[in-house]
Amino acid sequence: MTKSTPSDNCPKCGGELFQTDKNTFTGEVWREYTCRSCKHIVEVNEGIALWQVLHDAAEKAEREKGGK
Ligand SMILES: [Zn+2]
């Protein structure tokens, strides 16, 4: 799995994108970018939110600690 950084350019016109929104509903991170030139909106799923990963890791560590 490669770390995918969203392209800085609009897929439609090649214009510059700027971030307009960020959502972390259902434990996933969604970023919304809007093109400066044509107002095309690009939504990027960044995957599981970091807090969700940390939460799972903490739970796992807790389980392993008590298991032995
Ligand atoms: Zn554009």
N, CA, C, O and the ligand as a Tripos MOL2 file, in Angstrom:
@<TRIPOS>MOLECULE
protein
  273   271    69     0     0
PROTEIN
NO_CHARGES

@<TRIPOS>ATOM
      1 N           0.8500   -1.1970    0.0000 N.3       1 MET1
      2 CA          0.0000    0.0000    0.0000 C.3       1 MET1
      3 C           0.8910    1.2540    0.0000 C.2       1 MET1
      4 O           1.7350    1.4300    0.8790 O.2       1 MET1
      5 N           0.6950    2.0770   -0.9540 N.am      2 THR2
      6 CA          1.4870    3.3030   -1.0180 C.3       2 THR2
      7 C           0.7210    4.4530   -0.3980 C.2       2 THR2
      8 O          -0.5090    4.4910   -0.4260 O.2       2 THR2
      9 N           1.4570    5.3740    0.1540 N.am      3 LYS3
     10 CA          0.8100    6.5480    0.7370 C.3       3 LYS3
     11 C           0.3780    7.4670   -0.4040 C.2       3 LYS3
     12 O           1.2070    8.0340   -1.1150 O.2       3 LYS3
     13 N          -0.9110    7.5990   -0.5580 N.am      4 SER4
     14 CA         -1.3980    8.3760   -1.6950 C.3       4 SER4
     15 C          -1.7540    9.7920   -1.2820 C.2       4 SER4
     16 O          -2.6910   10.0290   -0.5190 O.2       4 SER4
     17 N          -0.9950   10.7010   -1.7980 N.am      5 THR5
     18 CA         -1.3360   12.1070   -1.5840 C.3       5 THR5
     19 C          -2.1770   12.5360   -2.7800 C.2       5 THR5
     20 O          -1.8030   12.2910   -3.9270 O.2       5 THR5
     21 N          -3.2790   13.1560   -2.5190 N.am      6 PRO6
     22 CA         -4.1090   13.5760   -3.6460 C.3       6 PRO6
     23 C          -3.3840   14.5650   -4.5320 C.2       6 PRO6
     24 O          -2.6080   15.4010   -4.0700 O.2       6 PRO6
     25 N          -3.6530   14.4480   -5.7890 N.am      7 SER7
     26 CA         -3.0170   15.3600   -6.7370 C.3       7 SER7
     27 C          -3.4100   16.8000   -6.4250 C.2       7 SER7
     28 O          -4.5290   17.0740   -5.9920 O.2       7 SER7
     29 N          -2.4780   17.7050   -6.6490 N.am      8 ASP8
     30 CA         -2.7500   19.1100   -6.3810 C.3       8 ASP8
     31 C          -3.4840   19.7730   -7.5290 C.2       8 ASP8
     32 O          -3.8330   20.9520   -7.4720 O.2       8 ASP8
     33 N          -3.7090   18.9900   -8.5730 N.am      9 ASN9
     34 CA         -4.3040   19.5930   -9.7510 C.3       9 ASN9
     35 C          -5.6590   18.9920  -10.0790 C.2       9 ASN9
     36 O          -5.9070   17.8070   -9.8550 O.2       9 ASN9
     37 N          -6.5140   19.8240  -10.6080 N.am     10 CYS10
     38 CA         -7.8560   19.4190  -10.9970 C.3      10 CYS10
     39 C          -7.7860   18.4000  -12.1320 C.2      10 CYS10
     40 O          -7.0890   18.6170  -13.1230 O.2      10 CYS10
     41 N          -8.5180   17.2750  -11.9850 N.am     11 PRO11
     42 CA         -8.5070   16.2630  -13.0390 C.3      11 PRO11
     43 C          -9.1990   16.7460  -14.3140 C.2      11 PRO11
     44 O          -9.0220   16.1640  -15.3840 O.2      11 PRO11
     45 N          -9.9690   17.7900  -14.1950 N.am     12 LYS12
     46 CA        -10.7030   18.2880  -15.3480 C.3      12 LYS12
     47 C          -9.9090   19.3120  -16.1520 C.2      12 LYS12
     48 O          -9.7600   19.1840  -17.3670 O.2      12 LYS12
     49 N          -9.4030   20.3300  -15.4590 N.am     13 CYS13
     50 CA         -8.7510   21.4310  -16.1850 C.3      13 CYS13
     51 C          -7.3010   21.6200  -15.7800 C.2      13 CYS13
     52 O          -6.6020   22.4520  -16.3580 O.2      13 CYS13
     53 N          -6.8340   20.8540  -14.7870 N.am     14 GLY14
     54 CA         -5.4360   20.9860  -14.3740 C.3      14 GLY14
     55 C          -5.1950   22.1740  -13.4590 C.2      14 GLY14
     56 O          -4.0540   22.4920  -13.1250 O.2      14 GLY14
     57 N          -6.2810   22.8280  -13.0570 N.am     15 GLY15
     58 CA         -6.1530   23.9890  -12.1820 C.3      15 GLY15
     59 C          -5.7660   23.6040  -10.7710 C.2      15 GLY15
     60 O          -5.7260   22.4250  -10.4170 O.2      15 GLY15
     61 N          -5.4850   24.6070   -9.9800 N.am     16 GLU16
     62 CA         -5.0440   24.3670   -8.6080 C.3      16 GLU16
     63 C          -6.2180   24.0140   -7.7110 C.2      16 GLU16
     64 O          -7.2750   24.6420   -7.7720 O.2      16 GLU16
     65 N          -6.0170   22.9930   -6.8730 N.am     17 LEU17
     66 CA         -7.0630   22.5930   -5.9290 C.3      17 LEU17
     67 C          -6.7510   23.1580   -4.5490 C.2      17 LEU17
     68 O          -5.5930   23.2500   -4.1430 O.2      17 LEU17
     69 N          -7.8040   23.5310   -3.8430 N.am     18 PHE18
     70 CA         -7.6020   23.9030   -2.4400 C.3      18 PHE18
     71 C          -8.6140   23.1660   -1.5920 C.2      18 PHE18
     72 O          -9.7340   22.9070   -2.0330 O.2      18 PHE18
     73 N          -8.2200   22.8250   -0.3660 N.am     19 GLN19
     74 CA         -9.0800   22.0270    0.5000 C.3      19 GLN19
     75 C         -10.2220   22.8730    1.0250 C.2      19 GLN19
     76 O         -10.0120   23.9670    1.5470 O.2      19 GLN19
     77 N         -11.4300   22.3570    0.8830 N.am     20 THR20
     78 CA        -12.5960   23.1140    1.3180 C.3      20 THR20
     79 C         -13.3120   22.4630    2.4890 C.2      20 THR20
     80 O         -14.0710   23.1150    3.2070 O.2      20 THR20
     81 N         -13.0660   21.1730    2.6760 N.am     21 ASP21
     82 CA        -13.8040   20.5090    3.7400 C.3      21 ASP21
     83 C         -13.0740   19.2530    4.1890 C.2      21 ASP21
     84 O         -12.2580   18.6890    3.4590 O.2      21 ASP21
     85 N         -13.3880   18.8290    5.4090 N.am     22 LYS22
     86 CA        -12.8230   17.5870    5.9290 C.3      22 LYS22
     87 C         -13.8510   16.9480    6.8370 C.2      22 LYS22
     88 O         -14.3360   17.5710    7.7810 O.2      22 LYS22
     89 N         -14.1780   15.7060    6.5460 N.am     23 ASN23
     90 CA        -15.1550   14.9850    7.3620 C.3      23 ASN23
     91 C         -14.5210   13.7250    7.9310 C.2      23 ASN23
     92 O         -13.6620   13.1060    7.3020 O.2      23 ASN23
     93 N         -14.9560   13.3580    9.1240 N.am     24 THR24
     94 CA        -14.4540   12.1200    9.7130 C.3      24 THR24
     95 C         -15.6220   11.2820   10.2030 C.2      24 THR24
     96 O         -15.5850   10.7120   11.2930 O.2      24 THR24
     97 N         -16.6570   11.2200    9.3820 N.am     25 PHE25
     98 CA        -17.8030   10.4090    9.7780 C.3      25 PHE25
     99 C         -17.5090    8.9370    9.5330 C.2      25 PHE25
    100 O         -16.6770    8.6000    8.6910 O.2      25 PHE25
    101 N         -18.1830    8.0650   10.2580 N.am     26 THR26
    102 CA        -18.0300    6.6040   10.1990 C.3      26 THR26
    103 C         -16.5670    6.1610   10.3380 C.2      26 THR26
    104 O         -16.1820    5.1040    9.8380 O.2      26 THR26
    105 N         -15.7640    6.9720   11.0180 N.am     27 GLY27
    106 CA        -14.3900    6.5840   11.2730 C.3      27 GLY27
    107 C         -13.4640    6.7050   10.0820 C.2      27 GLY27
    108 O         -12.3100    6.2820   10.1480 O.2      27 GLY27
    109 N         -13.9570    7.2800    8.9880 N.am     28 GLU28
    110 CA        -13.1100    7.4750    7.8150 C.3      28 GLU28
    111 C         -12.9100    8.9580    7.5600 C.2      28 GLU28
    112 O         -13.7810    9.7820    7.8390 O.2      28 GLU28
    113 N         -11.7470    9.2730    7.0280 N.am     29 VAL29
    114 CA        -11.4350   10.6700    6.7480 C.3      29 VAL29
    115 C         -11.7140   10.9700    5.2840 C.2      29 VAL29
    116 O         -11.1810   10.3170    4.3870 O.2      29 VAL29
    117 N         -12.5530   11.9640    5.0590 N.am     30 TRP30
    118 CA        -12.8480   12.4280    3.7080 C.3      30 TRP30
    119 C         -12.4070   13.8770    3.5970 C.2      30 TRP30
    120 O         -12.7580   14.7150    4.4280 O.2      30 TRP30
    121 N         -11.6330   14.1580    2.5610 N.am     31 ARG31
    122 CA        -11.2410   15.5320    2.2990 C.3      31 ARG31
    123 C         -11.9080   15.9840    1.0160 C.2      31 ARG31
    124 O         -12.0470   15.2260    0.0560 O.2      31 ARG31
    125 N         -12.3110   17.2250    1.0280 N.am     32 GLU32
    126 CA        -12.9470   17.7770   -0.1600 C.3      32 GLU32
    127 C         -12.1010   18.9280   -0.6920 C.2      32 GLU32
    128 O         -11.7480   19.8550    0.0370 O.2      32 GLU32
    129 N         -11.7880   18.8450   -1.9730 N.am     33 TYR33
    130 CA        -10.9910   19.8830   -2.6210 C.3      33 TYR33
    131 C         -11.8140   20.5280   -3.7240 C.2      33 TYR33
    132 O         -12.5970   19.8590   -4.3980 O.2      33 TYR33
    133 N         -11.6350   21.8120   -3.9000 N.am     34 THR34
    134 CA        -12.3250   22.5190   -4.9700 C.3      34 THR34
    135 C         -11.2920   23.1710   -5.8840 C.2      34 THR34
    136 O         -10.3000   23.7390   -5.4280 O.2      34 THR34
    137 N         -11.5520   23.0740   -7.1720 N.am     35 CYS35
    138 CA        -10.6500   23.6760   -8.1540 C.3      35 CYS35
    139 C         -10.8490   25.1900   -8.1780 C.2      35 CYS35
    140 O         -11.9760   25.6840   -8.1790 O.2      35 CYS35
    141 N          -9.7330   25.9110   -8.1990 N.am     36 ARG36
    142 CA         -9.8100   27.3740   -8.2330 C.3      36 ARG36
    143 C         -10.3560   27.8690   -9.5710 C.2      36 ARG36
    144 O         -10.9900   28.9220   -9.6410 O.2      36 ARG36
    145 N         -10.1080   27.1130  -10.6120 N.am     37 SER37
    146 CA        -10.4680   27.5830  -11.9490 C.3      37 SER37
    147 C         -11.9070   27.2470  -12.3330 C.2      37 SER37
    148 O         -12.6780   28.1370  -12.6930 O.2      37 SER37
    149 N         -12.2760   25.9440  -12.2550 N.am     38 CYS38
    150 CA        -13.5850   25.5300  -12.7670 C.3      38 CYS38
    151 C         -14.5440   25.1090  -11.6630 C.2      38 CYS38
    152 O         -15.6640   24.6850  -11.9460 O.2      38 CYS38
    153 N         -14.1130   25.2210  -10.3990 N.am     39 LYS39
    154 CA        -14.9540   24.8830   -9.2350 C.3      39 LYS39
    155 C         -15.3260   23.4110   -9.1740 C.2      39 LYS39
    156 O         -16.2700   23.0300   -8.4810 O.2      39 LYS39
    157 N         -14.5920   22.5940   -9.8910 N.am     40 HIS40
    158 CA        -14.8120   21.1450   -9.8370 C.3      40 HIS40
    159 C         -14.4400   20.6560   -8.4350 C.2      40 HIS40
    160 O         -13.4050   21.0450   -7.8920 O.2      40 HIS40
    161 N         -15.2810   19.8070   -7.8560 N.am     41 ILE41
    162 CA        -15.0410   19.3210   -6.4970 C.3      41 ILE41
    163 C         -14.4740   17.9040   -6.5350 C.2      41 ILE41
    164 O         -15.0210   17.0240   -7.1990 O.2      41 ILE41
    165 N         -13.3860   17.6990   -5.8220 N.am     42 VAL42
    166 CA        -12.7550   16.3900   -5.7430 C.3      42 VAL42
    167 C         -12.8560   15.9030   -4.3050 C.2      42 VAL42
    168 O         -12.4350   16.5910   -3.3750 O.2      42 VAL42
    169 N         -13.4140   14.7230   -4.1340 N.am     43 GLU43
    170 CA        -13.4950   14.1560   -2.7940 C.3      43 GLU43
    171 C         -12.4840   13.0260   -2.6790 C.2      43 GLU43
    172 O         -12.4060   12.1510   -3.5420 O.2      43 GLU43
    173 N         -11.7160   13.0590   -1.6060 N.am     44 VAL44
    174 CA        -10.6620   12.0680   -1.4150 C.3      44 VAL44
    175 C         -10.9080   11.3220   -0.1180 C.2      44 VAL44
    176 O         -11.0650   11.9250    0.9440 O.2      44 VAL44
    177 N         -10.9400   10.0110   -0.2200 N.am     45 ASN45
    178 CA        -11.0690    9.1880    0.9810 C.3      45 ASN45
    179 C          -9.6740    8.8610    1.4840 C.2      45 ASN45
    180 O          -8.9010    8.1790    0.8110 O.2      45 ASN45
    181 N          -9.3640    9.3520    2.6640 N.am     46 GLU46
    182 CA         -8.0320    9.1410    3.2280 C.3      46 GLU46
    183 C          -7.9670    7.8480    4.0290 C.2      46 GLU46
    184 O          -6.9200    7.4950    4.5720 O.2      46 GLU46
    185 N          -9.0910    7.1490    4.0980 N.am     47 GLY47
    186 CA         -9.1030    5.8810    4.8240 C.3      47 GLY47
    187 C          -9.5350    6.0580    6.2690 C.2      47 GLY47
    188 O         -10.2100    7.0250    6.6230 O.2      47 GLY47
    189 N          -9.1310    5.1040    7.0940 N.am     48 ILE48
    190 CA         -9.5380    5.1170    8.4920 C.3      48 ILE48
    191 C          -8.9150    6.3120    9.1990 C.2      48 ILE48
    192 O          -7.7370    6.6210    9.0190 O.2      48 ILE48
    193 N          -9.7250    6.9650    9.9980 N.am     49 ALA49
    194 CA         -9.2400    8.1170   10.7500 C.3      49 ALA49
    195 C          -8.1830    7.6860   11.7600 C.2      49 ALA49
    196 O          -8.2320    6.5800   12.2960 O.2      49 ALA49
    197 N          -7.2330    8.5730   12.0070 N.am     50 LEU50
    198 CA         -6.1140    8.2420   12.8960 C.3      50 LEU50
    199 C          -6.5980    7.8870   14.2960 C.2      50 LEU50
    200 O          -6.0770    6.9670   14.9270 O.2      50 LEU50
    201 N          -7.5970    8.6200   14.7740 N.am     51 TRP51
    202 CA         -8.0860    8.3370   16.1280 C.3      51 TRP51
    203 C          -8.6620    6.9330   16.2170 C.2      51 TRP51
    204 O          -8.5970    6.2930   17.2670 O.2      51 TRP51
    205 N          -9.2310    6.4510   15.1020 N.am     52 GLN52
    206 CA         -9.7900    5.0970   15.0710 C.3      52 GLN52
    207 C          -8.6640    4.0740   15.1670 C.2      52 GLN52
    208 O          -8.7790    3.0830   15.8880 O.2      52 GLN52
    209 N          -7.5800    4.3140   14.4420 N.am     53 VAL53
    210 CA         -6.4180    3.4240   14.4600 C.3      53 VAL53
    211 C          -5.8140    3.3810   15.8560 C.2      53 VAL53
    212 O          -5.4980    2.3100   16.3730 O.2      53 VAL53
    213 N          -5.6580    4.5480   16.4560 N.am     54 LEU54
    214 CA         -5.0820    4.6300   17.7940 C.3      54 LEU54
    215 C          -5.9680    3.9240   18.8080 C.2      54 LEU54
    216 O          -5.4870    3.2460   19.7160 O.2      54 LEU54
    217 N          -7.2590    4.0970   18.6340 N.am     55 HIS55
    218 CA         -8.2170    3.4700   19.5290 C.3      55 HIS55
    219 C          -8.1030    1.9450   19.4410 C.2      55 HIS55
    220 O          -8.0700    1.2540   20.4600 O.2      55 HIS55
    221 N          -8.0420    1.4330   18.2070 N.am     56 ASP56
    222 CA         -7.9220   -0.0050   17.9980 C.3      56 ASP56
    223 C          -6.6080   -0.5340   18.5640 C.2      56 ASP56
    224 O          -6.5770   -1.5960   19.1870 O.2      56 ASP56
    225 N          -5.5200    0.2130   18.3450 N.am     57 ALA57
    226 CA         -4.2010   -0.2020   18.8170 C.3      57 ALA57
    227 C          -4.1770   -0.2590   20.3390 C.2      57 ALA57
    228 O          -3.6020   -1.1730   20.9310 O.2      57 ALA57
    229 N          -4.8090    0.7320   20.9590 N.am     58 ALA58
    230 CA         -4.8530    0.7820   22.4170 C.3      58 ALA58
    231 C          -5.6440   -0.3980   22.9680 C.2      58 ALA58
    232 O          -5.2790   -0.9940   23.9810 O.2      58 ALA58
    233 N          -6.7330   -0.7210   22.2800 N.am     59 GLU59
    234 CA         -7.5610   -1.8380   22.7100 C.3      59 GLU59
    235 C          -6.8030   -3.1590   22.5760 C.2      59 GLU59
    236 O          -6.8760   -4.0270   23.4460 O.2      59 GLU59
    237 N          -6.0860   -3.2880   21.4860 N.am     60 LYS60
    238 CA         -5.3230   -4.4930   21.2230 C.3      60 LYS60
    239 C          -4.2260   -4.6560   22.2770 C.2      60 LYS60
    240 O          -4.0280   -5.7510   22.8020 O.2      60 LYS60
    241 N          -3.5210   -3.5780   22.5840 N.am     61 ALA61
    242 CA         -2.4490   -3.6100   23.5760 C.3      61 ALA61
    243 C          -3.0100   -4.0030   24.9330 C.2      61 ALA61
    244 O          -2.4010   -4.7570   25.6910 O.2      61 ALA61
    245 N          -4.1870   -3.4690   25.2130 N.am     62 GLU62
    246 CA         -4.8330   -3.7540   26.4960 C.3      62 GLU62
    247 C          -5.1630   -5.2330   26.5860 C.2      62 GLU62
    248 O          -4.9830   -5.8540   27.6330 O.2      62 GLU62
    249 N          -5.6440   -5.7910   25.4910 N.am     63 ARG63
    250 CA         -6.0110   -7.1890   25.4550 C.3      63 ARG63
    251 C          -4.7710   -8.0910   25.6350 C.2      63 ARG63
    252 O          -4.7960   -9.0760   26.3730 O.2      63 ARG63
    253 N          -3.7060   -7.7200   24.9420 N.am     64 GLU64
    254 CA         -2.4830   -8.5260   24.9840 C.3      64 GLU64
    255 C          -1.8290   -8.4710   26.3620 C.2      64 GLU64
    256 O          -1.2300   -9.4420   26.8220 O.2      64 GLU64
    257 N          -1.9560   -7.3260   26.9990 N.am     65 LYS65
    258 CA         -1.3820   -7.1400   28.3200 C.3      65 LYS65
    259 C          -2.0730   -8.0550   29.3380 C.2      65 LYS65
    260 O          -1.4310   -8.6890   30.1760 O.2      65 LYS65
    261 N          -3.4160   -8.0970   29.2310 N.am     66 GLY66
    262 CA         -4.1670   -8.8900   30.1930 C.3      66 GLY66
    263 C          -4.1820  -10.3780   29.8740 C.2      66 GLY66
    264 O          -4.5210  -11.1970   30.7270 O.2      66 GLY66
    265 N          -3.8170  -10.7230   28.6500 N.am     67 GLY67
    266 CA         -3.9150  -12.1030   28.1890 C.3      67 GLY67
    267 C          -2.8680  -13.0230   28.7710 C.2      67 GLY67
    268 O          -3.0690  -14.2360   28.8220 O.2      67 GLY67
    269 N          -1.7450  -12.4660   29.2150 N.am     68 LYS68
    270 CA         -0.6740  -13.3260   29.6700 C.3      68 LYS68
    271 C          -0.5410  -13.3780   31.1890 C.2      68 LYS68
    272 O           0.3320  -14.0740   31.7090 O.2      68 LYS68
    273 ZN        -10.6980   22.5510  -12.7310 Zn       69 ZN69
@<TRIPOS>BOND
     1     1     2 1
     2     2     3 1
     3     3     4 2
     4     3     5 am
     5     5     6 1
     6     6     7 1
     7     7     8 2
     8     7     9 am
     9     9    10 1
    10    10    11 1
    11    11    12 2
    12    11    13 am
    13    13    14 1
    14    14    15 1
    15    15    16 2
    16    15    17 am
    17    17    18 1
    18    18    19 1
    19    19    20 2
    20    19    21 am
    21    21    22 1
    22    22    23 1
    23    23    24 2
    24    23    25 am
    25    25    26 1
    26    26    27 1
    27    27    28 2
    28    27    29 am
    29    29    30 1
    30    30    31 1
    31    31    32 2
    32    31    33 am
    33    33    34 1
    34    34    35 1
    35    35    36 2
    36    35    37 am
    37    37    38 1
    38    38    39 1
    39    39    40 2
    40    39    41 am
    41    41    42 1
    42    42    43 1
    43    43    44 2
    44    43    45 am
    45    45    46 1
    46    46    47 1
    47    47    48 2
    48    47    49 am
    49    49    50 1
    50    50    51 1
    51    51    52 2
    52    51    53 am
    53    53    54 1
    54    54    55 1
    55    55    56 2
    56    55    57 am
    57    57    58 1
    58    58    59 1
    59    59    60 2
    60    59    61 am
    61    61    62 1
    62    62    63 1
    63    63    64 2
    64    63    65 am
    65    65    66 1
    66    66    67 1
    67    67    68 2
    68    67    69 am
    69    69    70 1
    70    70    71 1
    71    71    72 2
    72    71    73 am
    73    73    74 1
    74    74    75 1
    75    75    76 2
    76    75    77 am
    77    77    78 1
    78    78    79 1
    79    79    80 2
    80    79    81 am
    81    81    82 1
    82    82    83 1
    83    83    84 2
    84    83    85 am
    85    85    86 1
    86    86    87 1
    87    87    88 2
    88    87    89 am
    89    89    90 1
    90    90    91 1
    91    91    92 2
    92    91    93 am
    93    93    94 1
    94    94    95 1
    95    95    96 2
    96    95    97 am
    97    97    98 1
    98    98    99 1
    99    99   100 2
   100    99   101 am
   101   101   102 1
   102   102   103 1
   103   103   104 2
   104   103   105 am
   105   105   106 1
   106   106   107 1
   107   107   108 2
   108   107   109 am
   109   109   110 1
   110   110   111 1
   111   111   112 2
   112   111   113 am
   113   113   114 1
   114   114   115 1
   115   115   116 2
   116   115   117 am
   117   117   118 1
   118   118   119 1
   119   119   120 2
   120   119   121 am
   121   121   122 1
   122   122   123 1
   123   123   124 2
   124   123   125 am
   125   125   126 1
   126   126   127 1
   127   127   128 2
   128   127   129 am
   129   129   130 1
   130   130   131 1
   131   131   132 2
   132   131   133 am
   133   133   134 1
   134   134   135 1
   135   135   136 2
   136   135   137 am
   137   137   138 1
   138   138   139 1
   139   139   140 2
   140   139   141 am
   141   141   142 1
   142   142   143 1
   143   143   144 2
   144   143   145 am
   145   145   146 1
   146   146   147 1
   147   147   148 2
   148   147   149 am
   149   149   150 1
   150   150   151 1
   151   151   152 2
   152   151   153 am
   153   153   154 1
   154   154   155 1
   155   155   156 2
   156   155   157 am
   157   157   158 1
   158   158   159 1
   159   159   160 2
   160   159   161 am
   161   161   162 1
   162   162   163 1
   163   163   164 2
   164   163   165 am
   165   165   166 1
   166   166   167 1
   167   167   168 2
   168   167   169 am
   169   169   170 1
   170   170   171 1
   171   171   172 2
   172   171   173 am
   173   173   174 1
   174   174   175 1
   175   175   176 2
   176   175   177 am
   177   177   178 1
   178   178   179 1
   179   179   180 2
   180   179   181 am
   181   181   182 1
   182   182   183 1
   183   183   184 2
   184   183   185 am
   185   185   186 1
   186   186   187 1
   187   187   188 2
   188   187   189 am
   189   189   190 1
   190   190   191 1
   191   191   192 2
   192   191   193 am
   193   193   194 1
   194   194   195 1
   195   195   196 2
   196   195   197 am
   197   197   198 1
   198   198   199 1
   199   199   200 2
   200   199   201 am
   201   201   202 1
   202   202   203 1
   203   203   204 2
   204   203   205 am
   205   205   206 1
   206   206   207 1
   207   207   208 2
   208   207   209 am
   209   209   210 1
   210   210   211 1
   211   211   212 2
   212   211   213 am
   213   213   214 1
   214   214   215 1
   215   215   216 2
   216   215   217 am
   217   217   218 1
   218   218   219 1
   219   219   220 2
   220   219   221 am
   221   221   222 1
   222   222   223 1
   223   223   224 2
   224   223   225 am
   225   225   226 1
   226   226   227 1
   227   227   228 2
   228   227   229 am
   229   229   230 1
   230   230   231 1
   231   231   232 2
   232   231   233 am
   233   233   234 1
   234   234   235 1
   235   235   236 2
   236   235   237 am
   237   237   238 1
   238   238   239 1
   239   239   240 2
   240   239   241 am
   241   241   242 1
   242   242   243 1
   243   243   244 2
   244   243   245 am
   245   245   246 1
   246   246   247 1
   247   247   248 2
   248   247   249 am
   249   249   250 1
   250   250   251 1
   251   251   252 2
   252   251   253 am
   253   253   254 1
   254   254   255 1
   255   255   256 2
   256   255   257 am
   257   257   258 1
   258   258   259 1
   259   259   260 2
   260   259   261 am
   261   261   262 1
   262   262   263 1
   263   263   264 2
   264   263   265 am
   265   265   266 1
   266   266   267 1
   267   267   268 2
   268   267   269 am
   269   269   270 1
   270   270   271 1
   271   271   272 2
@<TRIPOS>SUBSTRUCTURE
     1 MET1         2 RESIDUE 1 A MET
     2 THR2         6 RESIDUE 1 A THR
     3 LYS3        10 RESIDUE 1 A LYS
     4 SER4        14 RESIDUE 1 A SER
     5 THR5        18 RESIDUE 1 A THR
     6 PRO6        22 RESIDUE 1 A PRO
     7 SER7        26 RESIDUE 1 A SER
     8 ASP8        30 RESIDUE 1 A ASP
     9 ASN9        34 RESIDUE 1 A ASN
    10 CYS10       38 RESIDUE 1 A CYS
    11 PRO11       42 RESIDUE 1 A PRO
    12 LYS12       46 RESIDUE 1 A LYS
    13 CYS13       50 RESIDUE 1 A CYS
    14 GLY14       54 RESIDUE 1 A GLY
    15 GLY15       58 RESIDUE 1 A GLY
    16 GLU16       62 RESIDUE 1 A GLU
    17 LEU17       66 RESIDUE 1 A LEU
    18 PHE18       70 RESIDUE 1 A PHE
    19 GLN19       74 RESIDUE 1 A GLN
    20 THR20       78 RESIDUE 1 A THR
    21 ASP21       82 RESIDUE 1 A ASP
    22 LYS22       86 RESIDUE 1 A LYS
    23 ASN23       90 RESIDUE 1 A ASN
    24 THR24       94 RESIDUE 1 A THR
    25 PHE25       98 RESIDUE 1 A PHE
    26 THR26      102 RESIDUE 1 A THR
    27 GLY27      106 RESIDUE 1 A GLY
    28 GLU28      110 RESIDUE 1 A GLU
    29 VAL29      114 RESIDUE 1 A VAL
    30 TRP30      118 RESIDUE 1 A TRP
    31 ARG31      122 RESIDUE 1 A ARG
    32 GLU32      126 RESIDUE 1 A GLU
    33 TYR33      130 RESIDUE 1 A TYR
    34 THR34      134 RESIDUE 1 A THR
    35 CYS35      138 RESIDUE 1 A CYS
    36 ARG36      142 RESIDUE 1 A ARG
    37 SER37      146 RESIDUE 1 A SER
    38 CYS38      150 RESIDUE 1 A CYS
    39 LYS39      154 RESIDUE 1 A LYS
    40 HIS40      158 RESIDUE 1 A HIS
    41 ILE41      162 RESIDUE 1 A ILE
    42 VAL42      166 RESIDUE 1 A VAL
    43 GLU43      170 RESIDUE 1 A GLU
    44 VAL44      174 RESIDUE 1 A VAL
    45 ASN45      178 RESIDUE 1 A ASN
    46 GLU46      182 RESIDUE 1 A GLU
    47 GLY47      186 RESIDUE 1 A GLY
    48 ILE48      190 RESIDUE 1 A ILE
    49 ALA49      194 RESIDUE 1 A ALA
    50 LEU50      198 RESIDUE 1 A LEU
    51 TRP51      202 RESIDUE 1 A TRP
    52 GLN52      206 RESIDUE 1 A GLN
    53 VAL53      210 RESIDUE 1 A VAL
    54 LEU54      214 RESIDUE 1 A LEU
    55 HIS55      218 RESIDUE 1 A HIS
    56 ASP56      222 RESIDUE 1 A ASP
    57 ALA57      226 RESIDUE 1 A ALA
    58 ALA58      230 RESIDUE 1 A ALA
    59 GLU59      234 RESIDUE 1 A GLU
    60 LYS60      238 RESIDUE 1 A LYS
    61 ALA61      242 RESIDUE 1 A ALA
    62 GLU62      246 RESIDUE 1 A GLU
    63 ARG63      250 RESIDUE 1 A ARG
    64 GLU64      254 RESIDUE 1 A GLU
    65 LYS65      258 RESIDUE 1 A LYS
    66 GLY66      262 RESIDUE 1 A GLY
    67 GLY67      266 RESIDUE 1 A GLY
    68 LYS68      270 RESIDUE 1 A LYS
    69 ZN69       273 GROUP 0 **** ****
